[in-house]
Every structure is written in structure tokens, then in C-alpha cells.
Amino acid sequence: MRPVPFLLLCSVVAFAQSAWTPAEMMKFKRLTSAVISPDGKRVAYTVSVPLMEGDKSEFLTHIWVASTDGSMNRQFTFGDKSCSNPQFSPDSRWLAFISSRGSDRTQLHVISLEGGEAEQVTNQKNNVGQFAWSPDGKRIAFTMTDPLTEQEEKNRKEKRDMEIADTYKNAHIYTVSLAKDARGKYPVKRLSGGDFHVTDLTWSPDGKTIAFAHQINASLNEWPTTDISTIPADSGAVKKLVANKGQDANPVYSPDGQWLAFFSGGDVVSWSGANDVYIVPATGGTPKKLAPTFDGSFQILSWAADGKSIFISEAYRTTRVVYSLPVDGKPAKIITPAEGMHTNATFNKATDQMACIYQNSSVPANVYVMSLKDMKLRKISSINDDFAAKPHAKTEVISWKSKDGKYIIDGLLTYPANYQAGRKYPLILNIHGGPAGVFTQNYTGASTIYPLQAFASEGYAVLRPNPRGSSGYGVEFRQANKNDWGFGDYDDIMAGVDKVIADGLVHPDSLCVTGWSYGGYMTSMIITKTNRFKAAMVGAGVTNLISFTGTADIPDFIPDYFGGELWDRTDVYARHSAMFAVKNAKTPTLVIHGERDLRVPISQGQELYMALKRLGVKTQMVSYPRTPHGPQEPKFIQDIAERVIDWFNQHNRGRKAKHTDTN
């Protein structure tokens, strides 16, 4: 036997020690918020860790606090119940958050920044939703979904709790005073009522008024039709402020309280339409539209302290950036680097400092602060530093021309671990959801159902394309797949596959494809259009537009994209559905679905699985109890990741499954 060179042996050992696996990646900690204090001295953020011992399968979230000068960074809440959504009081001395500690429902708690025990300030019959401090710090406004009535509780106990379709419990506005009453309780007062569902709220700077966004009921199907109203903060009648046919949302008061910024789609009701930033006199009047943003799909963050501009967050190709949008109508200006992901941005009262969560493909998420004077990010947290020290397979943005020549398509390409130029590798084609989702420069070592670094450690290249219909590339691009799902977008995706093959990176006979939601839809369409792929995974995929429209919780979604109802466009719905071409499928396909998925009901996966089985195509279906449209439990996330790897290795490489029963 020829001896193994020492250096080669060392590299093999080093690789084995640093190889990424779904199990190892589940140790990744998730950051979900970064809130800077009004005085700019501290940032509160949340860290979620997976609990997977014994009968546990959940994420435990706690609040951390760091000083903006980098001198302090420590965990602030503890215990076996999650604490989330931290919000500083206006004087920066207190922190409010929601938690189910001491209750079986999430309630408001307040804790001093100087330390001590948190105090629960609400004890409502339902979960507290969104909340906001009053400007004087004496009250907190919050939303809560109407609880069951006494009669409804009685009916439930007596097993008479039948449900009538299209009846909803709406969320309304309450306030809690932080001054205890004579009974030693924090008084709670309901402000709003009626046939509407509150989705967002904000206080006026003088504390006299609350502006809020609302829709006619709590159905997600009404999401594109929200309006904006105001209500006196003590009590009084609701006043409609903005009521276009389309979506009016995200109200934010100007520092002087004279104006209210919001975004609106005008009179166009659409799931993929363009929104613009408007400002309207706070007492009512004609809204003024500001300059359009690059993508027309954004979040309003804050007004500048001088009232001359508004900060917004928006996708920009494969990045997420923060803009400053002047209120005089001039164009928006990007204030963060157009590289990586700047998310969860918040500003101090003077708006000369910003906190955000920053990450890129090889740098795990951490909390950063940025002075708006020098525009330089400074890292103030140290979560997942052990992941940062690991060797990462390289990820880069690549581009190619669409088949019809209309667009330049971007994709994120992750190379195999220990990539060697000139060698051809197997490919995993990963398709995003939406369809108006977008693959961005998020950290590739995070724990998800698509463990990118684990894929790379298995020797796969991974291509994540942003075909027409994706966000981040402008309104026209986002709407370019209307009436065309599964065709123009299919061509965009396959052109990317052809590129990495032509570039010599990928072996043309070693292709796998996977996707979730719309990505699952595209995967199901791909296996009925081509037999190029050796293995596929369809996750929570739409496979039949006709049956999907009649069973999903967003029945208006497909008619919006396809210009009409299924009874008027039956042939179009069928042409764009995998189930009506499923007899062409030959690819071994793993079907995965959550049992409590209301967005894409499990019947969509069952239709595909049963058809493939009857056709004699190699297939397996795995369903996950308690699971909605996306897996929430860490054990399920790990299981899905391992199943995908095992399925691909089995049918693309002829290997037996290591972790699961996919054999």
C-alpha cells in the first residue's frame, strides 16, 4: 500500500474535525432583535437557543443587554420561559418585554436596567401581542386578541364548540398604567372595539393619540387591504385617517407629531404590488407621496430627529440595506454598506446612532452599532464566535442572462468544502419560497432545514437562484412571473444550472433539487418538466393550484397572480400545476409537510405523494405533527435537514442513509 503523505493526512484529519453536520449546526444561537435605548447607551437584543434534551424540542429565548461603547455585554433575563420583544422606556431606565413566566399566556413584564426582578404588569385572558411605551413612560399600549366569551368557554367544556367558517377573533388596543391602583394592581383599559383587527400601533409624541393599522378581520387573506386610523389615548372614537383600497400600513409619527408616515399600495390590492412611502397630516388631510424606493417593498423604521427624512429597510438584490428617504421628495440614499444583511435596525432618539443585526455568508449574526456621522459598524456582541472560527465553504454571488434575454439573474453559489478547481461536483439546487422571497447573504452556518455548510461538507455545490418574481430587484421583476409560474421562472432557474455546469463546477449527471412552499411548487414543476435531476425534495409545496385555492388560508393569492378565479381560468390553473403533468415525473422525490399547515394544506403534499406512488416513482412522504407552514421545533428542523441529505446521497450517489429511514 502506498503511504499517505503526512500533509494530506493532516488535512483529512482537520477536515473531519471541522466538518459541518445538521446536528452540529443545531447548536447555532439565533438573534431576533436589536433595540437601541433612546439615550443611545445600550442595546437590548434576544438570543434563542435550542432545547433538545429528553422531551424538549423548542427554542428558549432570553434578553441580553450590551453597552454601545462595547464595555458591557451580558444576559439580562433567565429561567425556563422565553422572554422576547424588549422595548426601552423613554427615559432608558426600564425594559418592557413579553413572557409566559408566571402564566400560561404571554404577558407584559417590566424590569429596571439597574437590575432586580422583573414584574408582570398584565394578567389578561389572552396573549399580549404588539406593545409600545407612551412618551411619558407612564403607560404601555398593547394589542390583544379577543378572548373567548363565558358562553364560548361553556360550549367548549360541553363539547358544543362547533366553528363557523369566516368568524374571527380580532385584536384590539389596550393600555396598562404603570401606577398601581388601590388594590395594588396595574389598571388595564380597553381602547378600541368593533369589526376590525389591529395589526400595528404607535403613540403620538405628545401621548394624546394612538395611530394604528387595521384590517376588517384577522384573516391573513385581508393582509393587502389594511387601513390607518387614530384613537385618543384616554378614550374616544376611532377616526379613519387613510383608507385606500390597497394596503395602508406601518404608521410612524414625525418627531413634532404633525405628520404621520406610512406605506401604501394606493388603490391596488395585490400580494406582489409596489408600495410607496407617504406622509399625511396627523389630524387628517391629503397624503403626500415621497420618492419611490428601489424595490417598493420595505419597512419604515423611524423619522430622523430633525424631521427631514425617514429611515427605511429594504432588500437590495442579495443584501438588506437601510435608506434615508427625504420628505421633500428627493431620492432615497443608502446609509449602510450594500454588502451583507443589516436587519432589525433601530435608532436612538437623536437618530445619530443605529443598532442592527449584521451578518454575511461567512460571518454569523451579531449586534452592531453605527454612528450616522462616520457610517462605520462596530460589533458589540459575541454570539456564535465558535461558529465564526470554523472553516467555511465559500459562497459568492454569480449572475447569468435569462433564457429570453430580458433579465440578469443573480444566484448565491456555495462551493463544496475543500473545493478543487477542475473537479466536477454534485449540485443541490435550492429554490426559495414566496414567490416574492429572495435569497440573501445570510450566514450559511445557521441551523435551518437547508444546512448549507453541511451540504458543502457532504461534497455538494449549492445554487440558490433569485428568478423573476423574487423581491430585491424592483417591482417589474417581482411581478414578471404573473400568469407565468413554472415557466419563465423555470427557465431562469435552469439557465443558472446550465451556467454552473458550463463553468465546469458541476457534473451534469449529479443534480438534486429542493425547495419549500413556492420552492416546493417549483420543485414539483421541475420533476414534471425534466428528468435531469437524480433526486428531489418537495417541502410544503403547492402542487395543484385548483385545490390549493379552495383550501388555503389565503384564497385570494392565486387569483391575484393569475388574473382570475379558478372557474374562469381552469385551464390556466391546470397548466401551471404539477399534478396535471405528474405522469411525466421519474425523479425519486421526498415529500415533506407539516400537519397543521394552513397556508399550504397537507393535502397538497398528499396529492403529489399518492400520484408518484401510483406511477411507480420512488417516493416517501414524511409529515410533522404540530407543525404549521414552517417547522418550529428544533428536532424537526434537524430531522428534515438530515433527511434531505440522506435522500440525495441515496438516490444521487447510491449511499445508504446515515440518520433516517429514507432507505
Secondary structure, DSSP 8 states (H G I E B T S, - for coil): -----HHHHHHHHHHHHH---HHHHTT--EEEEEEE-TTSSEEEEEEEEEE-STT--EEEEEEEEEETTSS-EEE---SSS-EEEEEE-TTSSEEEEEE-TTSSS-EEEEEETT-S--EE----SS-EEEEEE-TTSSEEEEEEE----HHHHHHHHTT-----TT----EEEEEEESS--TTS---EEE---SS-EEEEEEE-TTSSEEEEEEESSS-GGGGGG-EEEEEESSS---EEEE--SS-EEEEEE-TTSSEEEEEE-TT---SS---EEEEEETT----EE----SSS-EEEEEE-TTSSEEEEEEEETTEEEEEEEETTS---EE-S-SSSEEEEEEE-TTSSEEEEEEEETTEEEEEEEEETTT--EEE---TTHHHHTS----EEEEEEE-TTSS-EEEEEEE--TT--TT--EEEEEEE-STTT-------TTS-SSS-HHHHHHTT-EEEEEE-TT-SSS-HHHHTTTTT-TTTHHHHHHHHHHHHHHHTTSEEEEEEEEEEETHHHHHHHHHHHH----SEEEEES----HHHHHHHSS-TTHHHHHHTS-TTTSHHHHHHT-GGGSGGG--S-EEEEEETT-SSS-HHHHHHHHHHHHHHT--EEEEEETT--SS--SHHHHHHHHHHHHHHHHHHHH----SSSS--
